[in-house]
């Protein structure tokens, strides 16, 4: 499937959800939702049952207008400022009856401003984020490619993580490998997470000038971005011989990740995955301090959330991570994480 057919398919799905929720038009402004529906990350879009209008700044209009019809079925308009955009949206809204407009989850301040400008009933909705949960074959191909690039970074981590090297030196080698392999950005934009020993007890610890030492566990959390799609994976690398507790935790988390992947099936509640992981960790005398995993796609963290939230149901075609972790303050941390595609046969590790 080419990009134009993919975008048409996505818009069709959103229109079906709009009809279900009695939304006459949907105003899209979040960059990743625009990328999902229009193929670009800037502008403002109003989607109705019959047409899609996109307002972009004059520079973007000059760049993309000639080629835009090759990959999207949109009416595209250049705008100079916010006032001109609002007037364009108003003109489209006037033809809607009763004129209910769906908007994304936005701040109360911005909601109030839109309400004042547009005056129709505004309905906050996450239908785009919900639709993005289930990936198409087109998206799965890109996610697999992104995961392959991330894997190259992990292979480099196993090469460079050793006694005496600083965390910063090690992460520099890892990030270079990921970019050289084709990632559009550094891992997660801010860079990979790499923390050793006591630093690894901080779940989101970035690399420091600390030297890696014998007997420490080193948590390396990284990913890539390929054609807008992210990957996310984590390994805990032991340096030399670990202490008794560290070795037990290392083996527990490593095995628990694999057990959890085997445990998951279609139509399972996301909260059941969290409860499975949380119970195993609690029974071992520790606590789970974060979700058991998260969706991944155009955002590093997106729906579904494998947390205690009972509402998310795991469906065929979802791509998410599994990431059990155990942390002991100022002592150590251990986490293993992989991306999986949920199928009727179970989870396929990407």
N, C-alpha and C positions, 0 to 999 in steps of 0.2 A: 504493500500500500504506500502511495506517495503522500507527501505532506498535505497537499490540498484535500485529498480524499479523507485523510485522518482528521483534519480540522472540520470538514463538513460532518463527519460522523460524530465528533464531539459536540458540535453545536446542536445537532439533532437530539442528542441525549439531554442536553440542558433544556431545550425547548419542551421535551416531554416532562421533565421535572417541574418546569415553570407551569405547565398546564395542570399538573397534579396539585400544585400549591396555589393555583389561581393567581398567578403573577402575570401581568400583562406585558411587562418589559423588565429587563434586568440590566442594571448599571454596573459595569465591570471596570475597576480601577487598579486593583492589586496587580503588580507586575507579573507574578507567576500565573495568575488566572488569565491575564491578557495573553501571556505566552502560550498557555494551554489552548485558548480559543482562537487567537488571531496570529500566533506565530511571532509576535514581537512583544517586548516587555515594557513598552511605554505607550501612553495615550489614554483615551477614555472610550469605552465602548457601550453602546446601548443595543441590547439584543431584544428583538420582538419576535412574535411568531412568524413574521413574514420577511423580515430584513435584519441586517446587521450593519450598524453605523459605527464608524471609528473616527475619532478626532485625534489628530497628532499635531505636534508643533511643525512649523514651516520647514525646518531643516529635515526632520524625519520624512515629511511629505515629499520633499524634493528627492530624497534618497530612495524611498521605497515605492512611490506611486507608479512608476513605469513597470515595475515587476510584481507588484502586489497581487494583481489578478491571476498571476501564475500559480499562487499557492493559497489564496483565500478568496472567498466570495463575499466581499464587503463593499459598502459605500465608504469611501475614505475622504475626509475633509481636513484641510489645513486650518489651524487656529493660531491666533497671535497671543491670546491670553485667556484667563479663566472665564471672563465675562462672555467672550465669544463662544467658548465651549458650552456654557450654561444655556445661552440663547439657542444654540443648535439642538441641544437636548430638549429644551422646551418646545421647539417646533415639532420634534418627533412625538413628544408626549401629548401634544394637543390632539393628535389623531387617535389617541387611545381612550377607550371607554370601558370601565370606569377610570382607568389610569393608575392602577396599582403598580408601583415600581419596586422591584426587588433590589436590595443593596447588600453588599458584603458586610461581614462583621467589621464595623468601623467605630471610631471613637464617638462618644456622645456629642462632643463639640462639632465634629464634622457632620454627624447625622442631623443636628439642629440646623446647620448651615444649608444642607441640601433641602431640608424640609421647608426652610424659608424661601429658597430659590425656586424650587419646583412645585411646591404646594400639593402634590397628590399624596395619597397614602403610601408611605414607605414601609416595606416589609424586609426586615433583616433576615438573611438566609445564607446557609452554607452549602447550597446545592452544588456549587462548582467544586468545592473541596470534597464533598461527599462523592461526587461523580469521579473525581480524580483518583479515588481510592483503588478502583479496579482498572488495571492496566490493559491496554490493547497489545496485540502482537507487535505493532510498530514500537510502542514504548518499551516492551520487554526486550526487544533487540538492543535498544539503546542502553537500557539498564545493564544488560549483560556485558556490553562493551565497556561501560563505565566501571563495572565490577572487575573486569579483566585488567583495566589500567590500575585500579586500586591494589589488586593482587601483586602487581609488580612492585608497588611501594612496600608492601608487607615483606616480600622476598628480600628487598634491600634492607629492611629493618633487621631481619635475621642475620644479615651479613655484617652490619655495622654496630649493632648493640653489643658491647663488650666491656669488660673491666677497664676503667681508666678514661674512657671517652666521655665528654660532657654531653648532657642531654641536648644542648643546642647544636653541637657538632653532629650528633646522630640524626636529629630531626632535619637538619639541612640536607644531609645525604638522601634521606627518605623523600622529602618534598621535591628535590631536584629530579629524582627518579620518576616520580609521579608526573611532573610537568613534562619531562622529556618523553615520557611514554604517550603523551597526548591529552593530558587533562587541561581543560580550558582555564581553570583557576587553581590556586593552591587548595589543598584539602579544606573543605568547609569555608572557603574564603579566608578565614582567619589563620589557617594553617593546621597541621596535624597536632594531635595531642601526644606527647611523649613524656612520661614521668616515671622515675625510678624510686625504689625504696619507700621512704616515708612520704615523698612527694606524690606517689601514686594513690595515697589515701584520699587525696582531693580528686573527686570524680572528673572534673573538667580542668585538670592541671596542664598548663602549657609548659613547654620545655624551659629549663633554667640553665644557669652555668654550673649546676651541680654535676659532679663526676659520678658516673655509674660505677658501682662497687660489686665485688664478689658477694654472692649470697642474697642479692636483691632481685625482686621481680620488677620488670619494666613493662608498663602498659603503653601500647602503641595503638592509637585510634586514628584512622585516616580514611580517606576516600578520594574520589576523583569527580570531575564533571565532564560529561561528553554530550555535545549537542543539547545542553541544558539539563541533562539528567545526571543526578548524583549517585554516588555509591558511598557506603559507610561500613567499615569493618574494623574489628579490634582483635589484637592478640596480646597475650601476656607472655613475655619472654624471660625465662629464668637465666640468670647469669651465675655460672658456677653452681655449687651445691647449696640448696636452700635449707633453711632451718625447718624443724619438724612441723610447726604450725603453718609456715608459708607453703611447704610442699603439700600438706593436706588441703589447704585452701586452693592452691593451684589445680590440683587434680579434681577437686569438687566442682569448681566453676567450669573447667574444661569439659568434664563429663556431663554436667547439668545442661550446658548449651546443646549438646548433641541429643540428650534425652528429651529436651523440650522440643526440638525440631521434629523428632519422631512422634511426639505426643500430639501435635497440632493437626486438626482436620477442618474441612469445610463446614461452615455453619456453627462452628464453635464460637462462644463469646470470647472477646478479647480479654475480658476480666478473668476467664478460666485459665488462660495462659499465665497471666500475672499470678493468680492464686497458686498454680502449680509450682512456679519458680519460687515464689515467696515462702511457701510451706517448706520446700526442700532446704532453703537457706536458713529459715528459722529453726527447723529441726536440727540443724548442724550448729546452732548456737550463735548465729549471726543475724543481721537484718538486711533486707533489700531496701536500698536507699533511692532507687529510681525505677522507672517503668521497665518491664521485661523486654520492651522493644518498641518500634515505631515504624509507621509507613515511610516510604522514601520514593522520590520521583523528581519532580521539578523543584522540590524543597528537600533539604536533608531530613527535616522532621516534618511529616505530614500525617494525615489520617491513614490508617487507623492507629490509635494509641493502645498499646498492650499494657494497660494500667488497670486500676480497680474500677474504672468506669464500666458499668454493666451494659451500656447501650450499643457499643460497637460489635458487630457480628463479622466474622472472618469469611470472606467470599472467595470463590475461585477467581484467579487473576489478580489478586492483591499481592503486592510486593512489600515486604516489611523486614525489619531486622529482629533478631533474637539476641539479647545481650544481658545475660545474668552477670552480676558482679558482687564481690564481697570486699569490704573496706574496713580497715582497723585504723582509727585515727592516729596519725603520727607514726604509724608502723609500716603498713603496706596496703596495696590494693591489687585486685586481680579481676580481669574482665575478658570475656571472649564474646565476639559478635560476628554474625554473618548475615548477609541478605538472603532471603528466601522468597521464592514464588510459590504461592499456594495453588495446588491443583487438586483434582478429585482423588488422585493417588497419594496425596500428602504434600510435603514441602520439598521443592527442588532448590538446592543451595546454588546461588548464583556466583 
